[in-house]
C-alpha cells in the first residue's frame, strides 16, 4: 500500500486506482471491509444484509478478470452498499418494512446493474427508514450514538462515515441523501431528477424520487455518477439527455467559481452557529478568489417546502393504498399518519402544487445562469441529539422540488463535535459545473472528517 492508509480508509477513487495498478486486490479490500463491519456493526446497525459469500466470490472473480482482460469499468473491484430499497436479484430487499421482510427480487435495479457493469462489488444492503419515509431507523450516528444519523438513507450515511464501505446509494424524495450525508460528515450528491434511472427502486413519490450517491469525496461522487447516469428505456420518466464527463469535471475547473450566497430562506431557519459557520466558509472561498454575492430568491421558492409535501404525501398514499388498507398495523406511526391525512385530503393542494412547479423552475433559471453554484447551509444545525427524529428536510426540499442537482460537502465541526456541511446547487443537468465547483470548494476548505472514536461513539 503506497498511501499509508488501511484499505477501509481509502476513498473509492483511491481504491479503484490501487486495484488497477495491482497494489491492492479486491479480495484484500473486501476482507478488510468485512472486518470493519464485524467490529462496528453491533454498535451502529447500519446494515440489513451483508452478502459475505457473494462479495468475496465476486472479489475473487474480479481479480481473475483484472489479470486476464483488465478492468471491466471505472469501479472495478470497488465494493458498494445499496440502500435497502434497491432491487437486487437473489438478495433480500426489505424496504425497512415487515411487509417486505422476505422479499427477494428476481432482477437488479438498473442502477445496481450499472454498478456491476462498472466492475463494482455489491457488499450488501444498508438500512433505510421504513419505505424511505420519516419513521427513524435503528441505525446510530458513528460520531455520537446519542445523535440521529438522519434519514431515510441512515445506514448508507453511517456505513460510509465509519469506513465500512467507500460508496453507498441513497435516495432523495425530499432530503434523504444530503441530510444524512451532512449529519455523518460525508459527501452526498443528488443528481438532476431523471439523470439516473429509478427502475427497480421501491418508490415514495414518482414526481421527486431521485437516486442519491453517498461517498467520502467529490471525486468519488463524480466517479460514481459516471457509472450510473444514462437513459433507461425501463424508466419512462427518465430524460434522454447526453451524459456528461463527471469525473473529468473534478479536475477541469482550475479558476475560482462565481458563487451565489443564499441567506434568504436559509438563514432564518438555521441556528446561529450554522449561520456564522456558513459566513466563514463563504469568506474563505472569497479569499481564495471566488466571486461571492448574496442572492435574493424568488417568492415561489418559499412555498416549495409546502408544495413538495403535498405531492409526496399524495403519491406515497397512491402507491401504498391497497397494502395499507389490509396491513395498517405493519406501518410505522409517521408514515401511517401521513397516509391517513393523504387518503382523507382533497386533491386540490396536490394539483396546485404541481401547477406551481414549472413557474418556480422558470424563476430560478436566470439565477442559475448567473452563477456557477448557489451556496447555502446543508442543514439548520448539526445532527439533533434525538434518535426519535431524522432531522429537518427544509434545506433540501426546494432543490428536490426544482429537480436540480445538489451536493453536500463537509465544511467543519460544530461546537459539540458533530459534522457541518455546505450545500451547493446548480441548474438542471448541469452536474459537470456543479461537480467542478464543488471540487474547487473542497480543495480550498480542505476539510476531511472522520469519527475519532467510533467504538465509543
C-alpha positions as CSV (number, residue, x, y, z in Angstrom):
1,X,0.0,0.0,0.0
2,X,1.6,3.3,-1.1
3,X,-1.0,5.6,0.6
4,X,-0.2,4.8,4.2
5,X,-3.9,4.1,4.7
6,X,-5.6,0.9,5.6
7,X,-7.9,-0.5,2.8
8,X,-11.1,0.6,4.6
9,X,-9.8,4.1,4.9
10,X,-9.4,4.6,1.1
11,X,-11.7,6.7,-0.9
12,X,-13.4,4.9,-3.9
13,X,-11.1,6.7,-6.3
14,X,-8.0,5.7,-4.4
15,X,-9.2,2.1,-4.1
16,X,-10.0,1.9,-7.8
17,X,-6.6,3.3,-8.8
18,X,-4.7,0.9,-6.5
19,X,-6.7,-2.0,-7.8
20,X,-6.0,-1.1,-11.4
21,X,-2.2,-0.7,-10.6
22,X,-2.1,-4.1,-8.9
23,X,-1.2,-2.6,-5.5
24,X,-4.5,-3.6,-3.9
25,X,-6.5,-6.7,-4.5
26,X,-10.3,-6.7,-4.5
27,X,-10.2,-9.6,-2.1
28,X,-8.0,-7.7,0.3
29,X,-10.3,-4.7,0.2
30,X,-13.5,-6.8,0.8
31,X,-11.9,-8.7,3.6
32,X,-10.8,-5.5,5.4
33,X,-14.3,-4.0,5.0
34,X,-15.9,-7.2,6.4
35,X,-13.6,-7.0,9.4
36,X,-14.6,-3.4,9.9
37,X,-18.3,-4.3,9.7
38,X,-17.7,-7.1,12.2
39,X,-16.1,-4.6,14.5
40,X,-18.7,-1.8,14.3
41,X,-22.0,-3.2,13.1
42,X,-23.2,-4.5,16.5
43,X,-23.0,-0.9,17.7
44,X,-24.0,1.1,14.6
45,X,-26.6,-1.2,13.0
46,X,-26.1,0.2,9.5
47,X,-26.7,-3.0,7.5
48,X,-29.7,-5.1,6.9
49,X,-27.9,-7.8,4.8
50,X,-24.1,-8.3,4.4
51,X,-23.5,-10.6,1.5
52,X,-20.2,-12.0,2.7
53,X,-20.0,-15.1,0.5
54,X,-21.3,-13.2,-2.6
55,X,-18.9,-10.3,-2.1
56,X,-15.9,-12.5,-1.6
57,X,-16.7,-14.6,-4.6
58,X,-17.2,-11.6,-6.8
59,X,-13.9,-10.1,-5.5
60,X,-12.0,-13.3,-6.4
61,X,-13.7,-13.2,-9.9
62,X,-12.7,-9.5,-10.2
63,X,-9.0,-10.4,-9.5
64,X,-9.0,-13.1,-12.2
65,X,-10.8,-10.8,-14.7
66,X,-8.3,-8.0,-14.0
67,X,-5.4,-10.3,-14.6
68,X,-6.9,-11.8,-17.8
69,X,-8.5,-8.8,-19.5
70,X,-8.1,-5.7,-17.4
71,X,-10.7,-3.7,-15.5
72,X,-14.3,-4.0,-16.5
73,X,-15.0,-0.4,-15.7
74,X,-14.1,2.6,-13.5
75,X,-15.2,0.9,-10.3
76,X,-13.6,-2.5,-10.9
77,X,-13.2,-4.3,-7.6
78,X,-14.7,-1.5,-5.5
79,X,-17.4,-2.5,-3.0
80,X,-20.7,-0.7,-2.8
81,X,-23.5,-0.7,-0.3
82,X,-27.1,-0.4,-1.5
83,X,-29.9,1.3,0.4
84,X,-32.4,-1.5,1.0
85,X,-35.0,-0.1,-1.4
86,X,-32.8,-1.0,-4.4
87,X,-33.8,-4.4,-6.0
88,X,-31.0,-6.9,-6.0
89,X,-31.5,-10.2,-7.8
90,X,-31.3,-13.1,-5.3
91,X,-30.7,-10.8,-2.4
92,X,-33.4,-9.6,0.0
93,X,-34.8,-6.1,-0.4
94,X,-36.8,-5.3,2.7
95,X,-37.5,-1.5,2.3
96,X,-37.3,-1.3,6.1
97,X,-40.8,-2.9,6.4
98,X,-42.1,-6.1,7.8
99,X,-44.2,-6.3,4.7
100,X,-41.1,-6.8,2.6
101,X,-39.1,-8.8,5.2
102,X,-38.7,-11.9,3.0
103,X,-38.9,-10.2,-0.4
104,X,-36.2,-11.4,-2.8
105,X,-36.3,-9.7,-6.2
106,X,-35.7,-11.6,-9.4
107,X,-33.9,-8.7,-11.1
108,X,-31.5,-5.9,-10.3
109,X,-32.5,-2.3,-10.2
110,X,-31.0,-0.5,-13.2
111,X,-28.5,1.4,-11.0
112,X,-27.4,-1.9,-9.4
113,X,-26.9,-3.5,-12.9
114,X,-24.9,-0.4,-13.9
115,X,-22.7,-0.8,-10.8
116,X,-22.0,-4.4,-11.8
117,X,-21.2,-3.3,-15.3
118,X,-18.7,-0.8,-14.0
119,X,-17.0,-3.6,-12.1
120,X,-18.3,-2.8,-8.6
121,X,-18.9,-5.4,-5.9
122,X,-22.2,-5.5,-4.0
123,X,-21.2,-5.8,-0.4
124,X,-24.8,-5.8,1.0
125,X,-27.9,-3.7,1.8
126,X,-27.9,-0.7,4.1
127,X,-30.6,0.2,6.5
128,X,-33.4,2.5,5.3
129,X,-36.2,4.1,7.3
130,X,-39.4,2.3,6.7
131,X,-40.3,2.7,3.0
132,X,-37.7,5.6,2.9
133,X,-40.2,7.7,4.9
134,X,-40.0,9.5,8.2
135,X,-40.0,6.8,10.9
136,X,-36.5,6.7,12.3
137,X,-34.4,3.6,11.7
138,X,-32.4,1.6,14.2
139,X,-29.1,3.0,12.9
140,X,-26.8,5.0,15.1
141,X,-24.6,8.0,14.2
142,X,-20.9,7.0,14.4
143,X,-19.9,10.5,15.6
144,X,-22.1,10.2,18.7
145,X,-24.5,7.4,19.4
146,X,-27.0,9.8,21.0
147,X,-27.5,11.7,17.8
148,X,-29.6,10.8,14.8
149,X,-27.8,9.6,11.7
150,X,-30.5,11.2,9.6
151,X,-32.8,9.5,7.1
152,X,-34.0,8.0,5.2
153,X,-30.6,6.8,3.9
154,X,-29.5,6.2,7.5
155,X,-27.4,3.1,7.0
156,X,-25.6,4.4,4.0
157,X,-24.5,7.6,5.8
158,X,-23.3,5.7,8.8
159,X,-21.5,3.0,6.9
160,X,-19.5,5.5,4.7
161,X,-18.5,7.6,7.8
162,X,-17.5,4.6,9.8
163,X,-15.3,3.1,7.0
164,X,-17.5,0.1,6.3
165,X,-17.8,0.8,2.5
166,X,-16.5,3.5,0.2
167,X,-19.7,4.0,-1.9
168,X,-23.3,3.6,-0.9
169,X,-26.6,4.6,-2.6
170,X,-29.1,6.8,-1.1
171,X,-32.4,8.2,-2.4
172,X,-33.8,11.7,-2.1
173,X,-37.5,12.3,-2.3
174,X,-37.3,15.4,-0.2
175,X,-34.0,15.4,1.8
176,X,-32.9,11.8,2.3
177,X,-29.4,11.9,0.8
178,X,-27.8,15.3,1.6
179,X,-29.2,15.5,5.1
180,X,-27.8,12.2,6.4
181,X,-24.6,12.9,4.5
182,X,-24.2,16.1,6.3
183,X,-25.1,14.6,9.7
184,X,-22.4,11.9,9.2
185,X,-19.7,14.1,7.8
186,X,-19.6,12.7,4.2
187,X,-20.3,13.9,0.7
188,X,-23.9,13.5,-0.7
189,X,-24.9,14.1,-4.3
190,X,-28.5,14.4,-5.5
191,X,-28.4,14.5,-9.3
192,X,-31.0,16.1,-11.5
193,X,-34.3,14.3,-11.5
194,X,-34.2,11.8,-14.4
195,X,-30.4,11.5,-14.8
196,X,-30.2,8.2,-13.0
197,X,-32.9,5.5,-13.5
198,X,-35.2,4.7,-10.6
199,X,-36.3,1.4,-12.2
200,X,-36.2,-1.3,-9.6
201,X,-36.2,1.2,-6.6
202,X,-39.2,1.0,-4.2
203,X,-41.0,4.3,-4.8
204,X,-42.0,7.0,-2.5
205,X,-43.1,9.7,-4.9
206,X,-42.6,9.4,-8.7
207,X,-42.5,13.2,-9.1
208,X,-39.4,13.6,-6.9
209,X,-37.7,10.3,-6.2
210,X,-34.0,10.6,-7.1
211,X,-31.2,8.1,-6.8
212,X,-28.6,9.6,-4.4
213,X,-24.8,9.0,-4.1
214,X,-23.1,8.9,-0.7
215,X,-19.3,8.9,-0.6
216,X,-16.3,10.5,1.1
217,X,-15.1,12.9,-1.6
218,X,-16.4,14.9,-4.5
219,X,-14.2,12.9,-6.8
220,X,-15.9,9.7,-5.6
221,X,-19.3,11.2,-6.3
222,X,-18.2,12.1,-9.8
223,X,-16.8,8.6,-10.4
224,X,-20.0,7.0,-9.3
225,X,-22.2,9.3,-11.3
226,X,-20.2,8.4,-14.4
227,X,-21.2,4.8,-13.8
228,X,-24.9,5.3,-13.0
229,X,-26.1,8.2,-15.3
230,X,-27.8,7.5,-18.5
231,X,-31.0,6.7,-20.3
232,X,-33.0,3.6,-19.4
233,X,-36.0,2.5,-21.5
234,X,-37.4,0.7,-18.5
235,X,-37.9,4.0,-16.7
236,X,-40.4,6.0,-18.8
237,X,-39.9,9.1,-16.6
238,X,-36.2,9.2,-17.4
239,X,-34.9,12.1,-19.5
240,X,-32.8,11.1,-22.5
241,X,-30.1,13.7,-22.3
242,X,-26.3,13.4,-23.1
243,X,-24.3,12.1,-20.2
244,X,-21.5,14.3,-19.1
245,X,-17.9,13.6,-18.2
246,X,-18.3,14.0,-14.5
247,X,-15.1,12.6,-13.2
248,X,-13.1,14.7,-15.7
249,X,-15.0,17.8,-14.4
250,X,-13.3,17.3,-11.0
251,X,-10.0,18.4,-12.5
252,X,-11.2,20.6,-15.4
253,X,-12.0,23.6,-13.3
254,X,-9.0,25.5,-12.1
255,X,-10.3,29.0,-11.9
256,X,-12.4,30.1,-8.9
257,X,-16.2,29.9,-9.4
258,X,-18.9,32.5,-9.2
259,X,-21.0,31.7,-6.2
260,X,-24.4,33.0,-5.2
261,X,-24.7,33.0,-1.4
262,X,-28.2,32.2,-0.2
263,X,-29.1,33.8,3.2
264,X,-32.7,34.4,2.1
265,X,-34.9,31.5,3.3
266,X,-32.0,29.5,4.8
267,X,-30.6,31.8,7.5
268,X,-34.0,32.4,9.0
269,X,-34.3,28.7,9.6
270,X,-30.7,28.0,10.6
271,X,-29.3,28.2,14.1
272,X,-26.7,31.0,14.9
273,X,-23.8,28.6,14.8
274,X,-24.7,27.4,11.3
275,X,-25.2,31.0,10.1
276,X,-21.8,32.0,11.4
277,X,-20.1,28.9,10.0
278,X,-21.6,29.5,6.6
279,X,-20.4,33.1,6.6
280,X,-16.9,31.9,7.5
281,X,-16.9,29.4,4.7
282,X,-18.1,32.0,2.2
283,X,-15.3,34.4,3.3
284,X,-12.7,31.6,2.9
285,X,-13.9,30.8,-0.6
286,X,-13.9,34.5,-1.5
287,X,-10.3,34.9,-0.1
288,X,-9.2,32.1,-2.4
289,X,-10.6,34.0,-5.4
290,X,-14.3,33.0,-5.7
291,X,-16.7,35.8,-6.6
292,X,-19.3,35.5,-3.8
293,X,-22.5,37.6,-4.0
294,X,-25.6,37.4,-1.9
295,X,-28.7,36.4,-3.8
296,X,-32.4,37.0,-3.2
297,X,-34.6,34.1,-4.1
298,X,-37.9,34.4,-6.0
299,X,-41.0,34.3,-3.9
300,X,-42.2,30.9,-5.1
301,X,-39.1,29.3,-3.6
302,X,-40.5,29.9,-0.1
303,X,-43.6,27.8,-1.0
304,X,-41.6,24.8,-2.2
305,X,-41.5,23.1,1.2
306,X,-45.3,23.0,1.5
307,X,-45.8,22.1,-2.2
308,X,-43.4,19.2,-2.2
309,X,-45.0,17.8,0.9
310,X,-48.5,17.9,-0.7
311,X,-47.2,16.0,-3.7
312,X,-45.1,13.4,-1.8
313,X,-47.8,12.6,0.7
314,X,-50.4,12.1,-2.1
315,X,-48.1,9.9,-4.3
316,X,-47.0,7.9,-1.3
317,X,-50.6,7.2,-0.4
318,X,-51.3,6.2,-4.0
319,X,-48.6,3.6,-4.0
320,X,-49.4,2.1,-0.6
321,X,-53.2,2.4,-0.7
322,X,-54.1,-1.2,-1.2
323,X,-51.4,-2.6,1.1
324,X,-52.2,0.0,3.8
325,X,-55.9,-1.0,3.8
326,X,-55.0,-4.6,4.7
327,X,-51.9,-4.1,6.8
328,X,-52.3,-0.9,8.7
329,X,-50.6,-2.4,11.8
330,X,-47.4,-3.1,9.8
331,X,-46.8,0.6,9.1
332,X,-44.9,2.9,11.4
333,X,-46.6,5.9,13.1
334,X,-45.2,8.6,10.9
335,X,-45.9,7.1,7.6
336,X,-49.2,5.9,8.9
337,X,-50.4,9.3,10.0
338,X,-49.3,10.7,6.6
339,X,-51.2,8.0,4.8
340,X,-54.3,8.8,6.8
341,X,-54.1,12.5,6.1
342,X,-53.4,12.0,2.4
343,X,-56.2,9.5,1.9
344,X,-58.7,11.8,3.5
345,X,-57.5,15.0,1.9
346,X,-58.7,16.9,-1.1
347,X,-56.7,16.6,-4.4
348,X,-56.6,20.4,-4.7
349,X,-53.3,21.0,-2.8
350,X,-51.7,18.3,-5.0
351,X,-52.9,19.9,-8.2
352,X,-52.0,23.5,-7.1
353,X,-48.5,22.3,-6.1
354,X,-47.9,20.7,-9.4
355,X,-49.1,23.8,-11.2
356,X,-46.6,25.9,-9.3
357,X,-43.6,23.7,-10.1
358,X,-42.7,24.9,-13.6
359,X,-43.1,28.6,-12.7
360,X,-40.6,28.1,-9.8
361,X,-38.2,26.3,-12.1
362,X,-38.5,29.2,-14.7
363,X,-38.0,31.8,-11.9
364,X,-34.7,30.1,-11.0
365,X,-33.3,29.9,-14.5
366,X,-31.7,33.4,-14.6
367,X,-30.1,32.9,-11.2
368,X,-28.6,29.6,-12.2
369,X,-27.4,31.2,-15.4
370,X,-25.6,34.0,-13.5
371,X,-23.7,31.7,-11.0
372,X,-21.7,28.5,-11.2
373,X,-23.3,27.4,-8.0
374,X,-25.6,28.6,-5.2
375,X,-24.3,28.1,-1.7
376,X,-26.3,27.6,1.5
377,X,-26.0,25.6,4.7
378,X,-26.8,22.0,4.2
379,X,-28.8,21.6,7.4
380,X,-30.3,24.0,10.0
381,X,-27.9,22.6,12.6
382,X,-25.8,19.6,13.3
383,X,-27.5,16.2,13.8
384,X,-30.0,16.6,16.6
385,X,-29.3,14.8,19.9
386,X,-32.5,12.9,19.4
387,X,-32.9,9.5,17.8
388,X,-36.7,9.8,17.6
389,X,-36.2,12.2,14.6
390,X,-34.3,12.1,11.4
391,X,-33.9,15.9,11.3
392,X,-35.5,18.6,9.2
393,X,-35.7,18.5,5.4
394,X,-36.3,22.2,4.8
395,X,-32.9,22.9,3.2
396,X,-33.2,20.1,0.6
397,X,-36.9,20.3,-0.1
398,X,-36.9,23.3,-2.6
399,X,-34.0,21.9,-4.6
400,X,-35.6,18.5,-4.9
401,X,-38.8,20.2,-5.9
402,X,-37.0,22.2,-8.6
403,X,-35.4,18.9,-9.7
404,X,-31.9,20.4,-10.0
405,X,-28.6,18.8,-8.8
406,X,-27.2,19.5,-5.4
407,X,-24.2,18.3,-3.5
408,X,-23.3,18.5,0.2
409,X,-19.7,19.0,1.1
410,X,-18.3,18.6,4.7
411,X,-17.1,22.0,6.0
412,X,-16.2,21.6,9.6
413,X,-17.4,20.6,13.1
414,X,-19.9,22.2,15.4
415,X,-19.0,23.2,18.9
416,X,-20.5,19.8,20.1
417,X,-18.1,17.9,17.8
418,X,-20.8,16.9,15.2
419,X,-20.2,17.5,11.5
420,X,-21.4,20.5,9.5
421,X,-21.7,20.9,5.7
422,X,-22.4,23.3,3.0
423,X,-24.9,22.7,0.2
424,X,-24.2,23.7,-3.4
425,X,-26.9,23.8,-6.2
426,X,-26.7,24.2,-9.9
427,X,-29.2,24.3,-12.8
428,X,-30.9,21.1,-14.1
429,X,-28.5,18.7,-15.8
430,X,-25.5,21.0,-15.0
431,X,-23.8,18.3,-13.0
432,X,-20.4,19.0,-14.6
433,X,-20.5,22.6,-13.5
434,X,-21.7,21.6,-10.0
435,X,-19.0,19.0,-9.6
436,X,-16.2,21.2,-10.8
437,X,-17.2,24.0,-8.5
438,X,-17.7,21.6,-5.6
439,X,-14.3,20.0,-6.1
440,X,-12.7,23.5,-6.1
441,X,-14.5,24.4,-2.8
442,X,-13.5,21.1,-1.3
443,X,-9.8,21.8,-2.1
444,X,-10.0,25.3,-0.6
445,X,-11.8,24.2,2.5
446,X,-9.5,21.1,3.0
447,X,-11.9,19.5,5.5
448,X,-11.7,15.8,5.9
449,X,-14.0,14.4,8.6
450,X,-13.7,11.0,10.3
451,X,-15.3,9.9,13.5
452,X,-12.4,9.8,16.0
453,X,-13.6,7.1,18.3
454,X,-16.5,5.2,16.6
455,X,-16.1,2.4,19.2
456,X,-17.1,4.7,21.9
457,X,-19.5,6.8,19.8
